[in-house]
Amino acid sequence: MRHQGARLARGLRRVFREGASRRRIGVLRLLYPGLTFEGRVSVAAGCDIQVLEGGQLILRDCFVSRGVTLVAGRGAVLDVAAGIIGPHSTLVARESVIVGRGSKIAEGVVVRDADHDHRKPLEDGVFITAPIDIGRDVWLAAGTTVLSGVTIGDGATIGAGAVVTSSIPAGVTAVGIPARPLAPRIV
């Protein structure tokens, strides 16, 4: 009897979460015409999602965990087909950030395609951008940072706390600051 009650409680919790996610998605659609949802998408509470003028944010078959920040800047494209974006992760596109299907983003991951232009005063807010392309079936472990101009190949794994400053080939595990390849992934 106790097991049935616990199962019922879990089922009700899931139903309430899904309903709340649908309401959040409905509000976001009203706020941002550049926002597209494809397939099964769920958005948890406490997320900061922004699509600036002319920007595009596309979420495909993705669970967006609590506390996630997603920003598609003016005229930028943020296209995410990751199965999950872990809690308190940040993805910001000022030009283009693409995350391939089946990729997974752990908690506290930061992906940004822009850096401050240090030839100008910081108060001017001038940025230098370069697109980021994260392939299919890529694992970004907890606390990973991916910087502008990087391509991460299909099936790569980026270790916890790594800072990716240059491109990583397909199937490779990379760790460290800056991230360096260890060995090909065995599939």
N, C-alpha and C positions, 0 to 999 in steps of 0.2 A: 504494500500500500504506500509506504514511504517513497519508494522508487517512482511510482506513478505520479505522486504529487510533485516530486522534484522534476520529473520529465515535463509535466504540465507547466510548471513555473518557468522552465527554460524555454519552452515553446511560446508562452505568453510574452516573455522578455524579448524574444526574437521578433515577434509580430509587432510589438511596440517600437522596437528599434527601426524596423523596416518602414513603418508608417512615418516615424519622425524623419527618417532619411528622405522619403518621398516628399514630405512637406518642405524640407530644406532645399531639395533639388528644384521644386516648383518655384520657390522664392528666388533662387539663383537664376533660373531661366528668365524670370520677369526683370531682374536687375541687369542682366548682362546678355545682350543679343549675340555677342561673340562666343558664348559658351554653348558647347555641344556635348550631349551625353549619348553614347552608343553602347548597346548591349546592357548588361547588368552593371549598374554603377550604384554604389552606396556611399553616402557622405555622413560621417560621424559628427557629433556635436563639437563645437569649439573650433571649427576650421575657419581660416581667413582666406577667402577665395575672391580674387579681383581680376577683372578683365577690363583693361583700359581701352580708350577709344581706338578702334581699328584693330584691336588685338583679337586673337583666337585662342581659346582654351578648349581642347578636345579631350574628354575622358572616355576611354573605351574599356569596358569590362573590368572595372577597377573598384577596389574598396579603399576609400580615403579615410584613414584613421583619425582619431581625435587630435586636435591641435595642429593639424597640417596647414601650411601656408602655400598657396598656389597663386602666382601672379603672372599674367600675360600682359606685358607692357604695351604701350602704343605701337600698333602695327606688328607686334611680335606674335609668334606661334609657340604655344606650349601644347604638345601632343603626347598624351600619356596613355599607354596601353598596358602598364604594369598591373599585375594582378592585385598588388597591394602597395599602398604608400603608408609606411609605418608612422606611428605617433610622433608628432612634433618635428616632422621633416619639412623642408622648405625647397620648393622648386620655383625659380624665377627666370622668366624669359624676357629679355629686352630685344632679342632678335629671333632666336629659334632654339628650342630644346625639344628633342624627340626621344621618347622612351619606348622601346620596342615591346611587342606582345610577349607575355609570359615572364617578363622581368619582375623582380621583387626588390622593393626598397624598404630597408629596415628602419628602426627608429632613429631620429636625430640626424638624418642624412641631409646634406645641403648640396643643391645643384644650381649653379648660377652661370649664365653665359656672358656676364659683363664684369668688368673691373673698373675702378675709378681711373681716370686718366690723370696720372700723377704729375703731368707736365702743367696741369692747371690747378688752381686752388680748389680744395675739396668743396668749399662752399658753392662753387659754380655748378657742382653736380654733373660733370661731364664724364661719360663712360666710354670705354672701348669694348666692343662686343665681338664675339666670335661664336658661331653655332656649336651646340653640343648634340652629339648623336650617340645614344645608348642603344645597343642592339637588342635582339630578342634573347630571352632566357638569361638575362644578366642578373647577378646577385650583388646588390650594394649593401654590405653589412653595416651594422650600427655605427653611427658617427662618421661615415664616409663623407668626404667633400669632393665634388667634381667641379673643376674650374673651366673657364671659357676655352673654346677651341678644341675640346677633347672629343675623340671618338672612342667608344668602348665596343669592341667586337662581340658578336653573338656568342653566348655561352661563357662569357668571362665572369670571374668572381673577384670582387674587390673586398679585401679584408677590413675588419673593423678599425675605424680611426684613420684609414688611409686618406691621403690627399692626392687626388689624381690631377696632375699638372700637364701630362702629355698622353697621347693616345695609347690604348692598350689593345693588343691583338685579340682576335677571337679565341675562345677556349682557354685563355690564360688566367691564372690566379695572380693577382698583384696585391702587394702589401707595402706599408710604410709611408714615410713622409720624405720626399715625394714617393708615390706608389711605383714600385718596380716589380716586374714579372718574376714569379717563382717557377711555375711549371705549367705545362698544358693540362687542361681539365680532362679527366678520363670519363668517357660517357659510356 
